[in-house]
């Protein structure tokens, strides 16, 4: 296991084959995927993990596995990645997270995201990190605000790969600068 960073309760580390099954189960869960366009099949989830690994190998940062220190439980994923589409604010690096339902409401997302944000700004010398979500995803917006991100004035945008009238297409943009 290659540990990337550590917080009080969490180890953030590189992906291992054993992480694929619990991540695929999360990605198939309609509650966890509520603010994403669709749940993922196991094959699609594995492609996503492969993309995370490739991004990390290329850039030295990426989306990491969250492992609870006390028992080694797979909690989800948090990290940094290049925004994969063109928009007024790109190119940019985003912070993203997805936690298993059992870990919601316990401060894990904010703890992991704060560690990753610091890692990007201090260890990688990033000037700015963005985050975005569907405009009514109060949980993710709460994490963004808790870790010190600010809403970008006029930063609302339509997600470019979704139809204009899609119910999950209207996004808000947050950022933090070094």
C-alpha positions, 0 to 999 in steps of 0.5 A: 500500500502506498500512502499518500497522506493521512488525517486524524481518522483517515488514510488516503492511499493509492488504489488496489484491486481489492478496492474495485468491488466496494467502489463498484457497489457504491457507484451502483447505489442510487442514494450515493449517486443521487446527484450524478446522471446515472449509476455505474455498472461494475465495468464502468466503475472499473474504467473509472478506477483505471482512469484515476490510476492513469491520472495519478501516474501521469500527474503525481496527484489524483483521486485516492482511496479513503481507508478508515484508520481504526479498522481499514474499512473502505470509505470511498474516494477523495482527491484531485483531478484535471477537469475533464471537459471544456468550460469558461473556468478550464483548464482547472484542477478539481477536488472531488469526493464520493463516500459510502453511505455508512460514512455520511454525516460524520465529518469524514468527507470534510476531513479528507477534502481538507487534507487533499486541499492542503496537499494540492496547494502546499505539496503540489504548489497549485494556485487554484482548486475548484469544486462543482456540484448540482445547484441543490446538492446541499451536502457537497456544497456544505463540504465545500464551504466547510473546507474554505471554498468560496462560491464563484460569482457568476460561476453557475454553468450547465454541465457540458455533456448533459442536455440543457433541460436535464434536471442534474445539469445546472451546476455551481462552481466553488474555488479556493486560491493559494 
